Amino acid sequence: MKILIIGACGQIGTELTMRLRELYGNESVIAGDIREGSDELMNSGPFEILDAMDRDSIEDVCLHYEISEVYLMAAMLSATAEKYPKKAWNLNMDSLFHVLNLAREGKIEKIFWPSSIAVFGPTTPKENTPQQTIMEPSTVYGISKQTGERWCEYYHNKYGVDVRSIRYPGLISWKTLPGGGTTDYAVEIFHEALKNNHYDCFLSETTNLPMMFMEDAIKATVSIMQTKPENVKQRSSYNLAGMSFTPQEIATEIQTHLKDFTINYKPDFRQAIADSWPGSIDDSEARKDWSWNNDYDLKKMVIEMIDNLK
């Protein structure tokens, strides 16, 4: 089996590439991105300069390496997408169509495409948001992800494309820097706490959002791709949950390790984005269908972040 990761140098792509190389061998996992990544990623296996918008280049790489699985991780995230709406729409949608059509034509066998809690909107139930619910996203990123979900399900039902997806909550990692998302405060806070003992948060102290430690996100991604096709009941995207907390709660937990840490709250345009998202997610369908379970809670995640960033 040969795997291609498009967007391999991004926040999720970097760690996913390394995990898949551990599982399947360095030469079996081809990293592709529009720019080069970390030394570890570049030196551990094949790398191709690859534009997610260039269908011909993607096809060439797939045929050259005889790719069977594609992980499409390239995307413009929520806060950045609000600044460049048309560019975000084009990137997020065209890249998906390129990969779906390659699978429809029989040139690849299986696709992973990440969705997001951004598919939900202000009319969505805020707590324990169910798998099937009202989805009226109010951001460019959310609109593109909701549309992508519909196309994934369509291509599966119409053409038998084996596409699998999960709705990532906010992701937290010590290995890569934030990538322009609204939940990135939960990564920035650790860097600022260790460097300056202070953080100015761009969300209010009571903004409760679903979050997940990157180790759990990678585990879920690998798990849904390894499960048998008959276990994948949702071909749009699965709800996924790890923990939910507010900026005030994570700050308090950090203060148990860094006594002098202080925080101020200065909400900006990202507050409106966060307010449109759920506070907690019901992921019972993923737990039932392909035995998903998370390993990290807030306390364990904070210890891991501080220990590694130190």
N, C-alpha and C positions, 0 to 999 in steps of 0.2 A: 504494500500500500504506500502511495506517495501522497503527501499532504502539501497544499499551498496555503499560506496565510497572507492575505492581502491586508495591508495596514499593520505589518508585523512590528513596526517600531513605535507604535502608540502605547498608551497606558496599559491596556489589556493585552495587546498583541505581543509585546515584549515578553511578558511572563508566560503567556500561553505558548509561544514558540519554544521557550526553554523547557516547559513541562512536556510538550509533545515530543521534543527531541529526546528527553529522558525516556519516554515510553516506547517510542518507535525507532529510535536511532537517528543520529545527526543528519545522515545523508538522505533520510526519508522525508524530512520536513524542510520545505523550501520557504524561506522568508522573503516576502516581497513588500516594498514600500517605495514611495516617491523620493525618499531620502535614506541615507544610511543610518543605522541605529547604534546601539552600544557595542563596545568591543567584544563583550561576551557573546552577544547575538551574532555579530559579524564573523567572529572567529570559530564559532561552534558548528557551522553548517552552511549549506548553499544560500546565497542571497542574490536577488534580482531587483534592479531598479524597475519599479512597476507603478504605473499610474492607474488608479482604480477606475478612472474615466475612459481609459483606452481599451476598448473591447478586443482589438486585434492583438495587443501586447499580452493581455491576459490569456487569450486563446493560444498564442505562441508558446507561452511558458507552460500552460497546461499540457499541450501536445509534446513539447520537448522533454518534459520530465515524466510524462505519462501519469499526470495527476488524477487521483480518484476522488479526493475530498478537498473542498475549498472552505476555508474559514474567512468570511468577509468581514474584517474588523475595521475597515476604513470608514470614517464618518466625521461630519462636523457636529460637535456637541452643542448643548442647549444654549449656553450664554454666548458663545461665538456665533452660532447660527442666527441669533437675533440681530447681530450686527451685519451679517451678510446673508440675508434670506434666500436670494435666488441662487447664489453659489452653493449654499447648504443644501437646498432642494435638489439641485443638479447632481451634486456629489452623492448624496444619500440615496437617491432614486436610480440614477443611471448605473451606478456601480452594481446595484442589486439586479437590475435587468440584465446586465452583461452576464452575470454568473447564472441566473435562472435560465437564460436562453442557452448557455453552454450545456447545462444539465438537460434541458429539453431536447437538445440535439444529440444527446448521448456521449458528450465529450468529457463529462465528469459524472460521478455517481452520487455524491452526497454533498450537501451544503449546510454549513452553520452560518446563521445570520443573526446578530444580536438586536433585540428590540430593547425597550426601556420603559420604566414607570412614567416616562413623559407622554406615553400614549393616553394616559388618563388626563382629566381636566377638572375644572372647578365644579362640574355637575356630578362627578364620580363620587360614590360613597367614600368618605375619608378614612374610615377605620376598617381593617380587615377587608380591603378591597377585593371582591371576588374575581375569579377567573373570567367569567362572562359578566359584563356590566356596561354601564354608560361610558362611552369613550368620546369625549369632545375636547381634544387637546387644544390649548391656546397658544402654543409655541410652534415655530417652524420645525424645530427638531421633532416635537411630538407628532405633528401632522405627517411628517415624512415617515416616522416609524409606524404610525397607525396605518398609513397607506401601504407601507412595505409588508406589514402583517397580512393585509388583505391579498396582496399579490402572491405572497408565499403560499397561502392557503389555496388560492386559485390555481397556481402552477402545480400544486400537489394533486388537487382534485381533477384538474383538466388533463394534465400531461404526466401524472405519476412521478413528479420530481420529489426526491427524498430531501426535503429541506426541513431543518430543525432550528428552533429559536427559543430563547428565554428573554424575559423582560428584566434586564439588570436594574437593581436599585442603585443608589449611590455607591461607588466603589472606593475602597481605601487601601492604599499600598505604600510601603516605605521604599520600594524599589524604583518607582518611576514618579516623575513630577506630574502635577495636575495638568489636564488637557483642555480646559475651557468649559467645564461643566458647572452647573449650579450647586451640586453637592461637594464641589472641590474644597469648600471651607474645611471639611473634615480631614483633609490631607494637609492643607496649608497650616492649620492650627498647630500641628505637631512640629513642623519646621520652624515656625515662629516662636513656639514655646521654648524649644531647645536653643534657639539662636538669640532671642531677645527677651525671653520671659514674658512676652506680651503678644496679644493678637487682636487686631481690629476685624471683627467678623462682619461680613456683608449680608448676613441674615439676622433676624431678631432672635432673642434668646429662647423663645418658646416655639420656634419652628420645628415641628416634629417631622422627620423624614425617614423613609426606609433606607437602610444602609447595609453594606456587606464588606467583610474583609476580603481582599483579593484572592487569598488562598481558597476561600469558599467559592468564589466566582469561577475560578479556574477548574475547581473540582466539579462544579455543576456543568460547565461547558463540556468537559471531557466525558462526564457521565452520560449526558443526553446523546452525545455522538456515539458512544459505545453501546447504548442499549439497542435491543432488537427493534426493527421498524414497527412491529405490531404494538409495542409499548408506547409509541408516540401517538397519543390520541389528539393532541392539539397541534394542528399544522399552521396556525397563525403564530402564537407564541405562548410560552408558559409563564405565569406568575412565578416569581422567585423572591424569597425573603430570607433575611439573616437576623437583623436587629433593627429597632427603630429608636432614635434618640433626638434630643434637641441640642443646639449649641451649648446651652447652659449645662446640660447633663454631661456632655463630653468634656467640657471645661472643668467641671467638678471632679470628674474621674482623673483627668490629667493632674489636677492639683493634689491628689493623694500621692503622686510621685514627684511632682515639681512644686514645692510649697509656695514659691514666690511668683508663680505664674498668675498673670492678670489678663482680663479680657474686656473689651468694649464692644458694643453692638452699634454698627453703622449700616443699616439696611440700604441697599442700592437697588438697581433695576432687577436684580436677580431675586429679590424678595417676592415680587409678583409671580415669577415663574414657580418658585417653591410653594407659594400659597395655592397654586393650581393643582398640586400633586397630592397623592394620598399620604397619610401619616403612618399607615401600616398595611401590610399585604397578606392576603390569604393565599398561601401556596400549596394547599392541600392536594391539588391535582398533580403537581409535580412529585410530591411525596408519595402519592398513591401509584402513579403510572410508572415512574422509573426510579423509585426509592431515594429521592433526594433528601438529604439532611445536612444541616449546617454544623460546623464545628466551633465557630467563634461567636462569643457574645461581646458586649461592650468592654467589660473588665479585661478579658483575655486579649482583645484586639489592642487596647491601649498599652498594655504591657509589651506586646509584640512590637508595636510601632516605636515606642520610646527606646526599648532595648536595641533595636536595629538601627534607628536613626542616630543614636548616640555614637 
